[in-house]
Amino acid sequence: MKKSFVVRIDDEMYKLLEKWAHDEFRSVNGQIEYLINQSLHQAGRCASY
């Protein structure tokens, strides 16, 4: 199950995320989810996801 929540970021950060997501064939939401998942793995906070 996925949980929905609001994230507030400034316009410039959104534009950068949007470009990055486009470059990697993801939506902005998908890019944010991917980056959070990577960070959790790198921090040793995620065992199997």
Secondary structure, DSSP 8 states (H G I E B T S, - for coil): ----------HHHHHHHHHHHHHTT--HHHHHHHHHHHHHHHTT--S--
